Amino acid sequence: MAKWFERIDPAVPGAINSRVRLVRNCKEYVFPSRLSDKDSEIMVHRLEQGLRNVGEVDGKDYHYAYLREIKELDKKILRERRILNSTIAAKKTPAGVFISEDEESSIVLNGTDHFRIQLLSCGNHLEELWQQADRLDDYINERFAYAYDQKYGYLTSYPTNTGTGMRASVILHLPTLSLGKRFQGMVMEMSRFGAVIKGVYGTGNENYGSLYQISNLKTLGTTEKEILDRVNKVSEQLLAQERQIRRMTMEKRGLECEDEAYKSYGVLKYARRLAAKEAMIFLSQLMSGINDGILKLKEPCSIYRLMLGIQPANLQKLSDHPLGKEELEVARATYLRAELPEMLE
Amino acid sequence: MLCERCKIREANIQYTEVLNGVKTEHHFCAQCAGELDFGPYSAIFDGDFPLGKLLSGLLGINEEQKEDKRRQVICPTCKTSYEDFVKNSCFGCPDCYGVFDLLISENIRQLQGSDSHTGKQPKYHLEPELQKDAGQYSTDASASGPAVLNKENLDAKEQIRILQAKLKEALEREEYETAAVCRDKIKVLKEGV
């Protein structure tokens, strides 16, 4: 079965993926940070038993795993694919995770909170994801009473999640807008609109791949619908500006854009060694070229899938021996040569 | 200015060291700063530096003179102290919200821009005994149906609302004893609900 990130959603170019995450806690247990190993184990087992038929909610096949039984490398892959976050991946006390076959929905048990329901999809489908998350939430709640308070809403380990316990986010490809001088200022301004924007790949001020995640800042005092509207509105605004600036750039410097797209394709298709940073930059430029209609591939191909594919843990998984730095770069180039479809002349 | 260590990336961290009265300045990029040892400040440059720690700082800076008394407040259910909360920005159990309510509600309001939930409510409130055999979840509607707040506890809800308003007023007037009485009454009412 195709994973969600292998699909292509041409509806809105530039909206790469969307995600809705809900955190919930059982009324009768203390939060995970205060649960002993033994109690965690008993609780995780109970939750798993209660949810073992969770597939009946959406007709999907779910796989269950205890976190400590998942190999370190596989945990890193789950981290790269955003099923686990860094805190949960590094967790030592008993925890578990239900993952649907297409990796679109997952429920982490006893991570930072007792339940972390997450829905992922390519393109921007926040509304549908919320509806699915809502159904999974009711299914869990039918079996386990939640810690809930009239004033603070769903009670969570961190007060930054209390209220709706919801984080809605969209990843956008903003290759031209992010080059502008005003972009940093816009990032800072975002909090005024109740949203946060941050680079997906890269450290510090550097960003490789021009992917940016937009998510809601607050969880208390706003309804789920308002959160979705806010994130959608900010995303639409950013994408509209990106399109406008891109069009101007194409008019003024069309040849440069064209050259950049073809050069990127050439490097990705024929290079023998690629560092993560350069590969991400070329993939981003290729993505722009495809979206602008400059360049066409013989078969449809999700560039975001390739961006996930060239991450270290995934490349390591494809190899039969531990990879050194240089070998990893060779493996990255080999992967891209094999996965990138031919170009239509 | 380029980072003095890697000489590749732009330096965006200025580190001033004063040793025996001699001041030296260094300029590093975020990545190199993360790799160097700055003693207790190293955590700031960690890749995983949690927003929560920053938040703890914000929660901890107010009204230092009241701090000592506040630090002694401990949640009876999970033994989390107010000090633990300020340190980790993390509660230990659902009851912590009630126990630390007076101390944190203003901070939560500043952080979230609101202090009252308006979104979804749980559809089901199963009693703990009913969940023990969650695997054999009962289909008996009378036992497990949606126990949404009913008419009987609407009164209690109303009382809670009034008490919460009183509590807020008392806090504004710094009448902590009255506030504590309101808080306890609210707690009792909530347990009843």
Interface residues (C-beta under 8 A of the other chain):
Chain A: N25 K27 E28 Y29 V30 F31 S33 R34 R46 L47 Q49 G50 R52 S86 T87 D134 D137 D138 N141 E142 R143 F144 A145 Y146 A147 Y148 D149 Q150 K151 Y152 G153 Y154 L155 T156 S157 Y158 P159 T160 T162 G163 T164 M166 G194 T203 G204 N205 E206 K218 T219 L220 G221 T222 T223 E224
Chain B: R9 E10 N12 C29 A30 Q31 G47 D48 P50 L51 G52 L55 T77 C78 K79 T80 N88 S89 C90 F91 G92 C93 P94 Y97 G98 I104 N107 I108 L111 Q112 G113 S114 D115 S116 H117 T118 G119 K120 Q121 P122 K123 Y124 H125 L126 E127 P128 Q131 A134 G135 Y137 S144 K157 I160 Q164 K190
